[in-house]
Amino acid sequence: MKIILTESQFKILQEVVGVPEGILQVGEELYNLVSDELKTISSTEESYSFEIEDKELKISDVMFDSINLEINVEEVEDLPFEHPVIASMGVANEFNFDEGVMLQVNAKSGVINLNVNFIAPEGWEPEDLYKEFTKDKEKTVSVMSHEVMHRFHRQKQTHELMGGTADYSVYASGGLRFGIPVINDFMRYSYFIQYSENVVRPTEIASRMMQKGIKKQDFYDFMVNDEVFTELKIIREFSYDYLMERLYEEMEDVNSLIEHAGGDPDSMNDEEKIKSVLELIYINLVNAKVDTFDNFFYSHSEKMAQMFSGFMGANLFGGQINPPSEEKEKVRRKFINHVSKYKNREMDFFVDECERFNYVATNLMKKISKIYALLPDEKEQTNESILDWELHQKIMEKRYGKRPIQTSYNFKK
């Protein structure tokens, strides 16, 4: 029996699944708009800026009417390729800390601030940017949908904890690198399953499905081969025991990190080395999260007050210098207590984080699987005029295979 949904019911279903109405179309339109701008580039520069105005990009009940597009190209020596490659894409989201509610308040506007970042060898050509951006339309459109979902989510979620933004930013920046392959994997997986990324994954996958024309009968084969679903399966299986096993295998890199931090690996056994390295990683993670939080949290005036703590209440540089309020400082202390709760028991952080990998990856896979409900029915009757019976049979055999000859009834009354 086919269940018929009303338009309003289907919209509700889309929101539950995590694919808002109109977002896949906006993702494709963004792709076309960026492609058109890249096509106009005729000189090699480090960056290009474009303002795209008077658009109607509607996602659910949110309308975006303009795009500020920034194209950045970073030249790097000794790259293993001869043309620019997209390193990352992102949307900027403006926010501030509101002391009235003691929460992060996200700015609302009709503007999408989109960045596309290329990495390129010396001697690249302007037309290379367009070629790289458009060479895999399916993937690039899905990334555009992913990014605009970030923007839509922030537009809808007006208030949130600033700690979550700081935590996500540390992993997303990629600034912490420790030179140990399994720790690089750990950091990537921590980024991949951040809440901000979990929100947008269903849209990204739905975009690829719709472009491929996936129907319900194709769903399983698509999912088990999709890069996001494949990555989630790997993350789900990433255990603490596996982390430790890999660290013992990568002891040369462990030694290098200890030496880089000023330690002496020759004075330690392997177990002590791993404990030392995991402590280093945790300390650096906590410090980076607190630094990022402070950068977002404090106003310019408050930062100045901390810099010139001996001049509280003074009028310096043409303005009043006052410290942050005690209530605001309580919010900061609460965040610090949260992110540093594994201090002096740093190994437990990695135990719990690996368990979180399993929990979050499993639940996200379940959420993504709900996209099945948005796909066209696998069983659709098609009324066809068969002009050549024999040729039609050949087409059906090639498409579906021959039906086996059966010798008994295989149904139950």
C-alpha positions in Angstrom: 0.0 0.0 0.0 1.3 3.4 -0.9 0.9 6.1 1.7 0.1 9.5 0.3 1.4 12.5 2.3 0.0 16.0 2.1 2.4 18.8 1.2 2.4 20.0 4.8 3.1 16.5 6.1 6.0 16.1 3.7 7.5 19.4 4.8 7.3 18.2 8.5 9.0 15.0 7.5 11.8 16.9 5.8 12.5 18.9 8.9 12.5 15.7 11.1 14.9 14.0 8.8 17.2 17.1 8.8 16.7 18.2 5.2 14.7 21.4 5.2 12.5 22.3 2.2 14.3 24.0 -0.6 17.9 23.4 0.7 18.9 21.0 -2.0 17.8 23.5 -4.7 19.6 26.3 -3.0 22.8 24.2 -2.8 22.7 23.7 -6.6 21.9 27.3 -7.2 24.9 28.3 -5.1 27.1 26.0 -7.1 25.9 27.7 -10.4 26.5 31.2 -9.0 30.0 30.4 -7.8 30.8 28.7 -11.1 29.7 31.7 -13.0 32.0 34.0 -10.9 35.0 31.7 -11.2 34.6 31.7 -14.9 35.2 35.4 -15.0 38.6 35.2 -13.3 41.4 36.2 -15.7 44.4 36.9 -13.5 46.3 35.1 -10.8 45.7 36.7 -7.4 45.8 35.5 -3.8 42.2 36.3 -3.3 39.0 37.4 -5.1 35.9 39.0 -3.8 32.4 38.9 -5.4 29.1 40.4 -4.3 26.1 38.5 -5.6 22.9 40.4 -4.9 19.1 40.4 -5.6 18.7 36.7 -5.2 15.9 34.7 -3.7 17.4 31.7 -2.0 14.6 30.3 0.2 15.1 27.4 2.6 11.9 26.5 4.6 10.8 29.9 6.0 14.2 31.6 5.7 15.1 33.8 2.7 18.7 34.7 1.7 19.0 37.5 -0.8 22.8 38.0 -1.3 26.1 36.2 -1.2 29.5 37.6 -0.3 31.9 35.2 -2.0 35.6 35.1 -1.1 38.0 33.0 -3.2 41.4 32.4 -1.6 44.4 30.7 -3.3 47.4 29.6 -1.2 50.5 28.7 -3.2 52.5 25.9 -1.6 55.8 24.4 -2.8 56.4 20.8 -3.6 52.7 19.9 -4.0 52.0 16.4 -5.6 49.7 17.9 -8.2 50.0 20.5 -11.0 46.8 22.4 -10.6 44.8 24.1 -7.8 42.8 21.8 -5.5 39.9 22.9 -3.2 41.2 22.6 0.4 38.0 23.7 2.2 34.8 25.7 1.9 33.0 27.5 4.7 30.3 30.0 5.7 31.0 32.7 8.2 28.5 33.2 11.0 28.4 36.3 13.1 27.6 36.1 16.8 28.2 37.8 20.2 27.8 37.0 23.8 24.6 38.5 25.4 25.0 39.2 29.1 21.3 39.5 29.4 20.7 35.8 28.8 24.3 34.7 29.3 24.3 32.9 25.9 25.8 33.3 22.4 23.4 35.1 20.2 23.7 34.4 16.5 23.2 37.4 14.1 20.3 37.2 11.7 20.7 38.5 8.1 19.8 37.6 4.6 23.5 37.3 3.6 25.5 34.2 3.0 29.2 34.8 3.5 30.9 31.9 1.6 34.6 31.1 1.4 36.2 28.7 -1.1 39.9 28.0 -0.3 42.2 26.6 -2.9 45.7 25.3 -2.4 47.9 25.6 -5.6 51.4 25.0 -6.9 53.4 27.8 -8.5 52.5 28.6 -12.1 48.8 27.9 -11.8 46.4 29.4 -14.3 43.2 31.5 -13.6 41.0 29.0 -15.5 42.2 26.2 -13.3 40.0 27.4 -10.4 36.8 27.0 -12.5 37.9 23.6 -13.8 38.7 22.3 -10.3 35.4 23.6 -8.9 33.3 22.1 -11.6 35.1 18.8 -12.3 32.9 16.8 -9.9 29.6 18.6 -9.8 27.8 16.0 -7.7 30.4 16.3 -4.8 30.7 20.1 -5.0 26.9 20.6 -5.0 26.6 18.4 -2.0 29.3 20.5 -0.2 27.4 23.7 -1.1 24.3 22.2 0.4 26.3 21.2 3.5 27.6 24.7 3.9 24.3 26.5 3.4 22.8 24.1 6.0 25.3 25.5 8.5 24.1 29.0 7.6 20.4 28.0 7.8 20.9 26.3 11.2 22.6 29.4 12.7 19.8 31.6 11.3 17.2 29.4 13.0 19.0 28.7 16.2 19.3 32.2 17.6 20.8 31.3 21.0 23.3 28.6 22.0 26.2 27.9 24.4 29.4 29.6 23.3 31.4 26.7 24.6 30.0 24.5 21.9 31.2 27.0 19.2 34.6 27.2 20.8 34.9 23.4 21.0 33.9 23.0 17.3 36.2 25.8 16.1 39.3 24.1 17.7 38.7 20.9 15.8 37.6 22.6 12.6 40.6 24.9 12.4 43.0 22.0 12.1 45.6 24.0 14.0 46.5 21.2 16.4 48.8 18.7 14.7 50.9 16.2 16.7 52.7 14.2 14.0 51.3 10.9 15.1 49.0 9.3 12.4 46.5 7.7 14.8 46.2 11.0 16.7 45.6 12.8 13.4 42.7 10.3 12.8 41.4 10.9 16.3 41.3 14.7 15.7 39.6 14.3 12.4 37.0 12.0 13.9 36.4 14.4 16.7 35.7 17.1 14.1 33.5 14.8 12.0 31.1 14.0 14.8 30.8 17.5 16.3 27.2 18.6 16.8 27.6 21.3 14.2 28.6 18.7 11.6 26.0 16.2 12.6 23.3 18.8 11.8 24.4 19.2 8.2 25.3 15.6 7.2 21.8 14.5 6.2 21.5 17.4 3.8 24.9 16.6 2.3 24.0 13.0 1.7 20.5 13.8 0.5 22.0 16.1 -2.1 24.1 13.3 -3.5 21.1 11.0 -3.5 18.9 13.4 -5.4 21.6 14.2 -8.0 22.1 10.5 -8.6 18.4 9.8 -8.8 18.5 7.3 -6.0 15.2 5.5 -5.4 14.3 3.3 -2.4 15.6 0.1 -4.0 19.0 1.8 -4.5 19.2 3.1 -1.0 21.3 0.3 0.6 23.9 0.1 -2.1 24.2 3.9 -2.1 24.6 4.2 1.7 27.2 1.5 2.1 29.4 3.1 -0.5 28.8 6.8 0.4 31.9 8.5 1.8 30.1 10.0 4.9 28.5 6.7 5.8 31.8 4.8 5.3 33.6 7.3 7.5 30.9 7.0 10.2 31.4 3.2 10.2 35.1 3.6 10.7 34.5 6.1 13.6 32.0 3.8 15.2 34.7 1.1 15.3 37.5 3.3 16.6 38.0 2.0 20.1 40.3 2.9 22.9 42.0 -0.5 22.6 42.6 0.3 18.9 44.0 3.7 19.7 46.5 2.2 22.2 47.5 -0.6 19.7 48.2 2.0 17.0 50.2 4.2 19.4 52.5 1.2 20.2 52.9 0.7 16.5 53.8 4.4 15.9 56.3 4.6 18.7 58.9 6.5 16.5 56.4 9.3 16.1 55.5 9.2 19.8 59.2 9.6 20.6 59.4 12.6 18.2 56.6 14.4 19.9 58.1 13.8 23.4 61.4 15.2 22.1 59.6 18.2 20.5 58.0 19.0 23.8 61.4 18.9 25.6 61.1 15.4 27.1 63.5 12.5 27.0 61.9 9.4 25.6 65.0 7.3 26.3 64.3 7.6 30.1 60.7 6.1 29.7 59.3 2.8 28.8 56.6 2.5 26.1 53.7 2.7 28.5 55.1 5.9 30.1 55.7 7.4 26.7 52.1 6.9 25.6 50.8 8.3 28.9 53.0 11.3 28.5 51.9 11.9 24.9 48.2 11.6 25.7 48.6 14.1 28.6 50.3 16.5 26.1 47.5 16.2 23.6 44.8 16.7 26.2 46.6 19.8 27.7 46.9 21.3 24.2 43.3 20.6 23.4 42.1 22.3 26.7 44.4 25.3 26.2 43.2 25.8 22.6 39.5 25.5 23.6 39.9 28.1 26.4 41.9 30.4 24.2 39.2 30.2 21.5 36.4 30.6 24.0 38.1 33.8 25.4 38.5 35.2 21.9 34.8 34.8 21.2 33.6 35.6 24.7 35.3 38.8 25.7 34.5 42.2 24.1 37.3 44.3 22.8 37.0 46.6 25.9 37.2 43.6 28.2 40.3 42.3 26.5 41.9 45.7 26.9 40.9 45.7 30.6 42.7 42.4 31.1 45.7 43.7 29.2 45.9 46.9 31.4 44.6 45.4 34.7 46.3 48.1 36.7 44.2 50.8 35.0 40.6 49.5 35.8 38.0 52.2 35.4 40.6 54.5 33.7 39.9 56.3 30.4 42.5 55.0 28.1 42.7 55.3 24.3 39.5 57.4 24.3 37.3 54.9 26.1 36.4 53.5 29.5 38.3 50.4 30.5 36.3 48.1 32.7 36.7 44.4 33.5 34.0 41.8 32.7 31.2 41.3 35.2 31.4 38.6 37.9 28.3 36.9 36.3 30.2 36.7 33.0 33.3 35.3 34.7 31.1 32.5 36.2 30.2 31.4 32.7 33.9 31.2 31.7 34.8 29.3 34.9 32.0 26.8 34.2 33.4 26.3 30.7 36.9 25.8 31.9 35.7 23.3 34.6 33.9 21.4 31.8 36.8 21.2 29.3 39.5 20.5 32.0 37.5 17.9 34.0 40.0 15.2 33.0 43.0 17.1 34.4 45.3 14.6 36.2 43.4 11.7 34.7 43.9 12.5 31.0 43.8 8.9 29.9 40.1 8.8 30.9 39.4 11.5 28.3 40.5 9.2 25.5 38.5 6.3 26.9 35.3 8.4 27.1 35.9 10.1 23.8 36.3 6.7 22.0 33.0 5.6 23.6 31.4 8.8 22.4 32.6 8.1 18.9 30.6 4.9 18.9 27.5 6.4 20.4 27.4 9.5 18.2 28.3 7.7 14.9 25.7 5.0 15.5 23.0 7.6 16.2 24.0 9.7 13.2 23.9 6.7 10.9 20.3 6.0 12.2 19.3 9.6 11.5 20.8 9.6 8.0 18.9 6.4 7.3 15.7 8.3 7.7 16.4 10.0 4.3 14.9 6.7 2.9 11.5 8.2 3.6 12.2 11.1 1.2 13.1 8.9 -1.7 10.8 8.0 -4.6 8.9 4.7 -4.1 10.7 1.7 -5.4 7.4 0.2 -6.8 6.0 2.4 -9.4 3.7 1.3 -12.2 4.7 2.6 -15.6 2.2 2.4 -18.5 4.2 1.5 -21.6 3.4 1.0 -25.2 5.5 -2.0 -26.2 6.3 -1.5 -29.9 8.6 -4.5 -30.3 7.9 -7.4 -27.8 11.2 -9.2 -28.4 13.4 -6.1 -28.0 11.4 -5.1 -24.9 12.1 -8.5 -23.4 15.8 -8.0 -24.0 15.7 -4.6 -22.3 13.8 -6.1 -19.3 16.3 -9.0 -19.0 19.3 -6.7 -19.1 17.7 -4.4 -16.5 16.3 -6.9 -14.1 17.7 -10.3 -15.1 15.8 -13.5 -16.1 13.1 -14.7 -13.7 13.9 -18.3 -12.6 11.6 -21.1 -13.5 10.0 -22.4 -10.3 8.4 -25.8 -9.7 6.2 -25.2 -6.7 4.1 -22.6 -5.1 6.1 -20.4 -2.7 3.3 -18.4 -1.0 1.3 -19.1 2.1 -2.5 -18.6 2.3 
